[in-house]
């Protein structure tokens, strides 16, 4: 019997756009988060890891690693219950991963990389401070 070649071979994906001066970018975003002054809980961006592409040539993915700190009590281990973060209180001072990790190339999207990243991280901080609630302890 004759073997057939696979007709549906995926095209090669273009490389992910490089993130130049990643340390300066992280420092700038962290300073902007401090200047936002949205409440007692501060989000601190730690790292951007593992850039990759999957199916679409104009979309790529990054792992966004951040921590959440209580400014009133920095040694606290658990914080608020926030919609979108699950039913348990947020773990404070621990590395967390942001799950909306897709970004678009600058030439195909109306926002550049910095604006996309800033909108996501600042939205996390404001949602923690505005929508979060304490668990009733019995």
Secondary structure, DSSP 4 states (H G I P E B T S, - for coil): -PPPPPS-PPPPPPPPPP-TTHHHHHHHHHHHHHHH--SSEEEEEEEEEEEE--S-TTEEEEEEEEEEEESS-TT-SB--B-TTS-SSPPBTTS-EEES--EEE-TTTSSS-HHHHHHHHHHHHHHHHHHH-BPPPP-
